[in-house]
């Protein structure tokens, strides 16, 4: 069912031999049919087998897929979106492609910024008002 390697542009390639999948029974309601048909697909990929994966991209992939990792090196993607096993396999492959493409994108570097003068003044004025409100609640000997 899987034809050719999975390619996530630019530069990542998952060989066919690195993809392992099996069909399992899907959960949830479905009547009598749910106990007979194995339409849910579980796709497994060993991260070390992905060609073109740099160290930084591998680290981002592990961070993005931390809930889908088994051990520290095997990625498990499931799909039970449809009632058809073939379409669920295509969906799982599409999820893998999206995950690989997201891992390839480098995050924008954070530029440290300073608060504006107006925002600082507003914050300090709000703190002063709050302090005055609380000071007005204090019990004094004069009253």
Beta strands, then each sheet from edge to edge (+ up, - down):
strand 1: 6-8
strand 2: 12-14
strand 3: 19-24
strand 4: 40-46
strand 5: 50-51
strand 6: 69-70
strand 7: 74-79
sheet 1: 1+ 2- 5+
sheet 2: 3+ 4- 7+ 6-
end
